[in-house]
Amino acid sequence: MSVAVVIPARYASTRYPGKPLVMLRDGRGHSKPLVERSWDAACAAVDPQYVYVATDDDRIANCVRGFGGQVIMTDPACMNGTERCAQAVEIQNLDAEII
């Protein structure tokens, strides 16, 4: 069964702008941005070649590329994470059985 993970990441949140880039420290004191921690969790469950971050923001895209992640750029007009993921699936032409 083919599986892909699409992580929606938006910088322009009204409640917490820049949240995907906020540095989070683990119990050992190592800091990583939230989007990288999300990426790591997804890669623990699925082959990393099928993990993508869907964003409309160059800052997030650059961060993701910086740690070796795959980015799908989406339209800033996406209304929510579900819409952003759906657009990413279409752009990337993902044909996984589970997304």
C-alpha positions in Angstrom: 0.0 0.0 0.0 1.4 3.4 -1.0 1.3 6.2 1.6 2.3 9.9 1.4 2.3 12.5 4.1 1.5 16.2 3.3 2.2 18.6 6.2 0.4 21.9 5.7 2.5 24.9 7.0 1.3 28.5 6.9 3.3 31.5 8.1 0.4 34.0 8.1 -1.7 32.6 10.9 -3.8 35.2 12.7 -3.4 33.5 16.0 0.3 32.6 15.9 2.2 34.1 12.9 5.3 32.2 12.0 4.3 29.2 14.1 6.0 26.6 11.8 9.3 28.3 12.3 9.1 28.5 16.1 12.1 26.7 17.7 11.1 23.9 20.1 13.5 22.3 22.5 13.3 18.6 23.4 14.1 17.0 26.7 17.8 16.9 25.9 17.9 20.7 25.1 18.1 20.3 21.3 16.1 23.0 19.4 14.4 22.5 16.0 11.7 24.4 14.3 8.2 23.0 14.6 8.0 22.2 10.9 11.2 20.0 11.2 9.8 18.2 14.3 6.6 17.5 12.3 8.8 16.3 9.4 10.8 14.0 11.7 7.6 12.5 13.1 6.2 11.9 9.6 9.5 10.3 8.4 9.3 7.9 11.4 6.1 6.6 10.0 6.6 6.8 6.3 9.5 6.5 3.8 10.9 10.1 3.8 10.7 10.3 0.0 6.9 10.4 0.4 6.8 13.2 3.0 6.1 16.8 1.8 5.5 20.2 3.4 2.8 22.2 1.6 3.3 26.0 2.1 2.9 29.3 0.4 5.8 31.0 2.2 9.4 31.2 1.1 10.7 31.4 4.7 9.1 28.0 5.5 10.2 26.5 2.1 13.8 27.6 2.7 13.7 26.1 6.2 12.4 22.8 5.0 14.9 22.6 2.1 17.6 23.5 4.7 17.0 20.3 6.6 16.6 18.2 3.4 12.8 18.2 3.2 10.6 18.3 0.1 8.4 21.3 -0.4 5.3 21.8 -2.5 4.5 25.5 -3.0 0.7 26.2 -2.8 -1.5 29.2 -3.5 -1.7 31.7 -0.6 -5.5 31.8 -1.2 -5.9 28.3 0.3 -8.5 28.7 3.1 -7.2 26.0 5.4 -4.8 23.1 5.8 -7.1 20.7 4.2 -7.4 22.8 1.1 -3.6 23.4 1.1 -3.0 19.6 1.2 -5.5 18.9 -1.5 -3.8 21.5 -3.8 -0.4 20.0 -3.0 -1.7 16.5 -4.0 -2.9 17.9 -7.3 0.3 19.9 -8.0 2.6 17.0 -7.1 0.3 14.5 -8.8 0.4 12.2 -5.8 -1.2 8.9 -6.5 -0.7 7.2 -3.1 -3.5 5.1 -1.7 -3.4 6.9 1.6 -2.5 10.6 2.0 
